[in-house]
Amino acid sequence: MKEDENFWDYTAPTDCSWYWKRLNKLKLDMRRWYNADRYNLTPSGKQSIAKGYYDMIGAGQAMETSTLTWSKILQPKHRFILWLAAQRKLLTRGRLESMGIECANTECELCDMHAHEDSNHLFKDCTWAVGMCQAMNDWTKLQLPKTNIVDVLKLIKQKHCPRMKKEIVAAVLGAMIYHGMKHQTTPLFVEHWTLEMLFQVKITLGKIFSIVNEGWNWELVCDIAINYRQSITSKLVLWECAEQYSFILNTNGSCSPSLSKAGAGGIVRKINGDLIMASAKPLQFLTNKSSEIQAALHGLKWCHQKNLSDFLIQLNSLFVAQMIQGKSKVPWTYQKLIEENKKIVTQRNVKVIRCYREANMVADALSKFFNNLAQEKFYYQEGDLPAEALGPLRMDKMGIPSFRIRPAKHTGRAVEKEKQQKLKGKSEDKGAENEQSNNHNEGKD
């Protein structure tokens, strides 16, 4: 294309590459986006990539079974493979052949039928898949038809049973498809992979509910999943400073992806809670971790300029605190900022610790004030602080604690741990038996 040639009047030559022809073909759709050089897809006339993309793909039809396909009960890899199966886009040998990719053998290796491997064969006629479906039906006590995945998902959704129970059935189906595609080229035993399939589903349930036992049957698993109520833990969190430090620095950073903005907040206080300095500063939008590192650096630089030493800095990001302490590996994108933080920490004899967010409410409120600021702002009087930061500051001065309420955490590997314990117990029992037999033989000798 020549420099002085009009883009809209340009025609791609017949001997050019296919992607250049495709790009030029998009002009036919893009013409209606403009009217007298004004962009029509947004009221303000400002160009939007998202608006253009959705206009090109058109109004898509919502997938009826999306709640089952993308359920949290499924492992991420099982969700994706189930979605591909529902879209009829599994990379079977038949599909690869239709895409022009040569395959040495297009026969299904999961069974001995020597049939052409495609989605219809895998989910209808394949003896291995039929055995897996039967195992699933035996465990769930549901009679699902041997048909395409979309119809099976629709049938699951139409069942008159609790939503959680439907999602568990979809999880078993996703695990079955995943293991079928994963082990296409390995010798298979239906019974072995049936147990593996159900075991993977129970691992996922164990991550969510933390109480699933490997030997539980279908009805018991569903009953516990449906009636499960997550336990909540609470504790009192109080802002305080150790007596050996004369003052304390609290910093925090935050970012808003929807606004593409970020900010840093910090406050320097005496041991009794009196304000020395507070600041709020807008930052370049990058990541939340980057905002927190920059907020810490900004507070440390202010203290360095005022020749303040032997103080405490509190961050509510454990990862950032460990990077500055040298206890965690630093990603290359943060290395320069972390080195600047470490330099000031060493020079001024600063102790870096991590605190809960509830003990860092003032800095957190200041970091979220970036939307109202065009440049950095300092506060030296309590009355000048915004209301969102003034309230937490006064609570800290009066020694009023905050509640930290969180769901109870668990390992998420209850099923795997139980299996390992069983194997360990069996090996110990076997070792004890061998030792007894050896002692018995020695006694005979």
N, C-alpha and C positions, 0 to 999 in steps of 0.2 A: 504494500500500500504506500503510495507516494505521500509526501508531507503535505502538499497543497491540495490533496484530494479530500472531498467531503466524505465523512464516515458513513452517513446515511445513504449516500448514492453509490458507495463502493460495492462492487460485485466480486466475490472470490473467484479466482481462476479455476478451471476444471482440473488442472494438474497439481493443485495444492494439497496439503495434508488434510485428513478427515476432520481433525479437531479445529483447524482454521475455518473450514466450511461450517462446522457446527457453531462456532462462535459467531460467525456472520449471520447464520440463520436466526440467532436469537434477536437480531435487530427487528425482525418482523413483529415479535412480541413486545419489544421495548418501545416501539413507535407510539403506542397508545399511552405510554407513561407520561408523555410530554405533550403540552399544548402551548405553542408559541414560546418554546424554550422554558416552560415552567413545569416542574414535577407535579403530577396529579395525584399520586398515591398517598400523599400526606397533606393535611389541611394547611400546614405552614409552607409547603413547597420545598421543604428540606428533604434531600435524598435519604432513603432508607434501604439498606441491603435486605433486611428482613421482609419489608413490604414487597420488594421486587421478587424475592425468592418465593413467597407465598402466592404471589400473582402468577408466577410461572408454573408452579406445580398444581395450581387450581385448588378448589375446595375438595379435600380428601374426605372419604367416608370413615367415620370412627369405627375402630375394630370392636365388635360386640364383646369379645372375650378378653379384652386387654387387662381387665382387673385380675383375671386368672393367670394370664401370661406373665405379668410383671408383679406378681404378688411377692411380698417380703418372705414368704415361706420358702420360695425357691432360692437356691444358690444362684449367684449372678450368671455363672456359666450355663446353668440349666435354663434360666430365663431366656438368654440369648438364643440358645439352640431350639427352644420351644417356639420362640417368635419366628425363627427362620423356617421351622417346620410348618407353622400356621400360614406363612407367606408362600409356601411351596418353593423355597429357595435353598433347601439343604444341598450341600455340595456332594450329591450322589454322582456315581460314574455316568449315569445317563444325562444328568444336567451338564457335567463337564463336557461330554461329547456334543451336546446341543450348542454349547458355547464355542465350539471349534477347537477344543483342547483334546489332543489325542490321548487315549487311554489304552494301555496294552491289553487290559482285560476289563470288560464292562459287566461281567457277571457278578452277582451278589455273592460275597464270601462269608456271609453270616449263615447261610444254609447250603444244602446240597442240591438245590433245584435247578442250578445252572440258568437262572432267570436273569433278565436284564435288570440291573439295579436302578430303580427310580423310586420316587416317593410312594407311588401306588403299591409297588411290590413290597416295600419295607413295612408298610402299615396294614397290609391286607393279607398277603400270601406267604411272606417269609416265615418259615417254621420257627426260627429263633425268636422273631418278634411276636409270633403267636404264643409261644411259650412264655415270654415275658409278660404279655398282656394277660394271659391266664393266671400267672402268679400274682399280678397286680389285682385282678378280679378276686382271687382267693383271699388276699389279705384285706382288701377294702370291702368285700362282700357286695360289690357293685358289678353289674353285668354291662360293661362298656362294649359297644360294637367294634368290629375290626373294619374300620373305615378311615377316611382321611382325618387329619388332626383337627381341622376346623370343626367338623361335625362332632367329633368327640368332645372338644371343649364346649361347644354349644350345648351338648347333652348334659355335661357336668353342670353347667350354669343353670340349666332348667330343672335340675333336681330340687326337690322340696326338702332341703336340709340346711343347717347353718352355714353361713359364708365361710367360716374357718374350715369346716369339713370339706367344702368344695376346693378350697385352696390347697389343702393337703393332698387331695386326689390329683390336682394339677401338678403338684410338686413331684409326686411319684411318676406321673407321665413324663415330665421334663427330665427326670433322672434316667428314666428308661431310654428316651431318645438320645440323651447325651452319651450314655454308656454304649448304646448300639453303634453310634457314629465313631466313638473313640476306639472301640475294639474291633473294627471291621477286619483288620488283617491279622488278628491273633486267634489261636484256637480257643473256642468258647464252650463253656458248659453252662447251660441255662440255669441250673440250680445255683452255681457259684455266683454268677452275675446278678441273679435275682436277689440274693442276700446282700450283695454289694450295693445294688440299687436302693433297697430299703434302708440299708445302713446309712447311705449318704443323706437320705431324706431325714432320718432320725438325728443325724448330726446337725442339720439345719434347724430342726425343731429344738434341739438342745441349746443352740446358740441363742435362740429367742426366749425359750421358757426355762432353760437351765435345770429342768427336772425330768427330762425324758429318759426312760430306762430302755436299754437295748432290747430287752425281752418282752416289752409291753405289746399287747395286741392292738389291732386297729381301733376298736371301740374305746379302749382306755386312752390311747393317744389322743383321739378326737375329743373325748370328754375333758381331759386335762387342758388341751389347747383352747377349747371353747370357754371353759370356766376359769381360765388363768387370770389372775390379777397381779400385776407387778407390784412388788413391795417398794415402799418409799422410805428413804432414810433422811433424817434431818439433823442438823447440828448448829450450834450457835457459833458465829464467827465475829470476832471483835478486832478492830484496828488497834494496834498497840506498837510501841517502840521499846526496844531493849534499853535499859538504863545506861549502858556504856556508850550509847550514841547520843549526841546532842540534838541531832535533827534527822529527819527521814524524808526520802524522795520516793514518791509513788508516780509511776508513769503507765500509760496504756495507749494503744493505737487501735483504730477501727477503720473499716472501709465498707462502702456500700456499692456492690456490683451494679445494682439497678440505676444508681445515680452516677456511677463511674467517678466517685469521689472518695477521699480518705482523709483522716485527720489524726493528730497526736494530741494527747493531753497529759499534763503533769502538774504536780503540786509538791512544794517543799514546806514541811511543817516542823515546828519544835516538838519536843518530846511530850509536851502537854497538849498538843493539837493546835496551837496558835499558828496562823497562816504567816508564812514568810513570802512565798511567791506561788502563783498558779499561772498556767499558760494554756492556751488552746491555739493550735496551728493547723491550717489545711496542708495536706501533702499530695504528692502525685499519686494517682491511683495505680497500685501494683497488686500486692497481696496483703492479707491481714498480718502475716508474720513480718513482712517488710515494714508495715506501719508500726508495729510494736517495737521493732528494732530501732527505727528512726525516732520514735518517741523516747525510748531510753537514752539514745545518743543526744537528743535535744536537751533533756533534763540534765544529763551529766556535763554537757558543755556549759550550760548556765552556771552550774555549781563550780566548774573549773575556772570560769571567768571571774567568779566572786571569791576565789581562793578558799573554797570550803573543802575540808578534808575530814577523814574519819567519820563517815556517815553511812547510812543504810539505804539501799535502793530496793524497792519491792516491785516485782512484776507479777502479773497473774498468768503469764505464759510460761509453763514449765520448760518448754523447748527452747525459748529465747534465753531464759535464765541459765539453762545448762550450757548453751553455746557460749555465753559470755564467761561462765565459770570454767570453760574448757573441758566439760564433762561429756559433751555431745559433738558429733561430727558436724561441721559447718558446710552447708551447700555452697557451691562456688558463687551463686548469685548474691549471697549475703556476706561473703568473706571480708570485703572491704569495710562494710559497716560494723561488723563484729570486731574487727581489728581496732577500729577507732574507739569502740566501747571499751575493749580490754585495755587499751593504752591509758585512758583516763582512770579506769578502775584501779590500775596498778599505781599510777602516779599519785592519786589522792587517797589511797588506802580505803577503798569503798568495798563494802560487803554486799554481794548480790544474793537475794533470796527470792523464792517464789511465794506468793500469797494467793489466797482465794479471791475470786472476783468480788465477793461480798465485802471484803476488807479493802477493796480498791475502787469503791464506788465513785469517789470524787474524780479521780483521774479518768475513769470510764465515762462519766458524764461529760467531762471537758473534751474528751476525744471525739464524742459524737456531736459536738457543737460546730463541726467544720462547715455544715451547710449554711450557717449564718455568718461566716467569716470570709473575707477576701484576702486577708493577710493575718499574720501572727498577732495575738493579743495577750497582754500580760495583765494580771490582777494582783494588787498588793494589799487590798482591803477586802475583808469578808463581804461587806455590803455591795461590792462591785461584781461579785460572782453571779453567774446566771442561777436561777432558782433550782435547776436540775442538779447543780453541784453544791449549792449552799446548804440544802437540806441534809445530804449525807455528811458534809463537813461538820455541821453542828451535832449530828448524832455521834460522830466519832469523838468529838471533844467531850461530850457528856458520858461517853463510855457505854452507849446503847448498842448492843450486838444486833446483828442481822441473822436471819435464818438461811441456812444453805440447804435447800431441798433438792434431792437427787434420787433417781430410781436406783435401787440396789443393783450393784454390778455383780457379774458372775463370770466364770472362766469361759463359758460358751463351748466347752469341750467335755461336757459331762459324759456323753456316750463314749467318746474316744478314751477318756481316762478309765472308765469302767471296763472297757474292753482290754486295755493294757494291764489293769489290775488283775483281771481274770487270767490273762496269759501268764502274768508273773506268778500268780498263785499256782497255776498248773505246773509251771516249770519248777517251782519250789517243791511242790508235792512229788513231782517225778524225781527230783534230786534226792529228796528224803527217802523215797522208795529204793532208789539205786544204792544209797548209803546203807540202808538196812540190809539189802540183799548181799552187799559186799561184806558187812560185818558177820552175817549168817554164814557165808562161805568161808570166811577166815576162822570162825569158830569150829566148823567142820574139819578144816585142815589141822 
